[in-house]
Amino acid sequence: MNKIDKVILGANPFEGVSYLSQEQRTHYREKFSKIDNIAEIIEVAGDFGVNTISTGNNPNVLKAIKVVEKEKDDVKVIPVIPSVYEYVKQSSLGGMSSLLDGITKYNKLKIALKAPSLIKKGLSKDVLGLFSDLIDLELEGFRDFDMPVIILHGVTVDMAISLNQVELLGVFCDFIREKYDAEPGIATHNFGKLMPVIEENNLDINIILAPVNKRGFMMNPSQEKCLDLVAKTDKTVIAKKILAGGVIDPKSAFEYIFDDLKINNAMVGIAGLDEAYQTLRVAKKYL
């Protein structure tokens, strides 16, 4: 398995995602509609030794990475697909054509999630082609990047679990290994529910991206349950939401993840240069 960098730059702010307020989300969308504003943060992260960025199929983020690559040759990208948030954003911001495109992609995703049960009912296995086609479409923009890991989006994973379509996770992992020669991973917002499902179904999944932080923010069903599973698993857990949406200071956040819990990998989103210097100065000691 390709080595994963200890600290990974997340792209939530670049994609207009904020857990604080609608005003903050609007600010992010406006600020990061300019590629240079994204590129300068990626460059600073690289200066501190954080050379891997995880992102959905967001055109501005991918263009910014290519800008940075002209000066740096060690940038790695971890795609998180499919870009569910991007579909929703297109639907709400892009006018009628974007609305239809977003709805079409989201409907394909919902159909793909039901593929295993549809096959069991006697329908063609070509239904699974919708899922593989969606993956190929999402990864088209990443084809020129070094991709050590490709992650299935948490919304998709949690939907698959809730619909009892566990087989789809295995299909995703097999497809990524065979076609893209990369290590597959999955994200979740319900680590406590996901881990027993992986074990019970003996799924060959080695990398899990999940919320872990000192406040228990988005650690479902509870912080206690999630921490117990983190301590027991031999999987690679990449901790996300380590700043709990910006309410935990970087020093406390990194100490908790790396020193207290002994987790080996963390992802952090950064929305400005001041924030970058403050956060990455702390992160650098763990690299």
VENWO-V301341 format. One record per helix or strand of 2 or more residues. SS is the DSSP state (helix for helix, strand for strand). FROM is the first residue (numbers start at 1). LEN is the number of residues. If there is no record, write none. Layout:
ss-><SS/SS>
from-><FROM/FROM>
len-><LEN/LEN>
This chain:
ss-><strand/helix/helix/helix/strand/helix/strand/helix/helix/helix/helix/strand/helix/helix/strand/helix/strand/helix/strand/helix/strand/helix>
from-><7/13/22/35/52/59/76/84/95/115/127/149/154/167/183/191/207/223/236/250/265/273>
len-><4/3/10/13/4/11/6/10/19/6/16/4/9/14/6/10/5/10/5/11/5/14>
